[in-house]
Amino acid sequence: RGCTWDEVVKAYYEQCEGLMAGGVDLFLVETIFDTLNAKAALFAIDKFFAAKGVKIPVFVSGTIVDNSGRTLSGQTNEAFWNSLAHN
C-alpha cells in the first residue's frame, strides 16, 4: 500500500466534512474490492459522528463477484462482515 491507515482515515474524515457541509442525507461506503478501505471509511465516519455530535444513515455496499459468494479479494460474506464488525 502506498499510504498508511491514518492517512486513509484522515482522507475519509475530510470527505465526511465536505459531504455534510454540502447537505448529504447519508453516507454510502462502496467497498469495490478492498475491505480494509471500507473499514477505514467506517472508522472515519464513526470518528466524525463522535466529534461533530451528528449521525446520519450509513450504507455499505459489498461486491460479490460470482456464484461462489466471495468478494474480489476472496472473502465470503461472513468474513466480509466479520472484517468490518471487528474493532
N, C-alpha and C positions, 0 to 999 in steps of 0.2 A: 504494500500500500504506500502511496505517496503522501499520506497525511496521517496525523495522529487522531486518536479517539477525541481528544479535547478540541482539536481543530474542526472535526466534523460536527461535534455537538455545538460549538460556537456558531458554525455556519447555519445549522438548522435553527438555533435560537434566534439569530438575526432574521431569518426568514419568518419566524413566528411574529417578531416585532413588526416587520413590514406588512405582513398579511393582515394582522389585527388592525394596524393603522389604516389599512385600506378597506376595512369593514367586512372581512371574511366571516362567513357563518359557521364554518367547520374546517378542520384540518384533515387532509387525505394523505396518508403515508403510503406511497406506492413503492413496493419493495423491488420491483423489476426482477432482480435475482439475488441481491446481497442482503441477507438477513441482518448482518451486523450494522449496515447503514440504517435499516429500518429501526433497529434497536436504539441507535444513536438519535434518530429523529424523535422517537417516543420519549427518550430520556430528556432531550431538549424541550419537548413540549411540556412534560411534567415540571421541569425546572421553570419554564416560562409561566405556567399556571400558578405555581407557588410564589414566584416573585411578583407577579402582577395582580394576584388575587382575582383572577378571572378563570373561567372554564367554559369551553365550547365543545361540541361533539368532535370526536376523533374517529376516523375510519382507517382501517388498514387493509390494503389490497395485496394479497399474496398471489403470485403467478404459479399455477400448476401447469406443467408443460405437456404431460401425456397421460396415458391410461394407468401408468404406474402410481399416479397421485403424488409425484415428487416435484419439488421446485427445480429450477435450473441448476442449483448447487447440489441437488441430490437429497434434500431433506424431505421427509414425509410431512404430512400436515401436522401430526402430533409433535414432531421435532421442531417444526417451524413455530408452533405455538409455545412450546417449552422454551425455545430460544428467546422469544420476545417477552415471555412472562417472568423469566428468571432475572432477579435483581442483582 
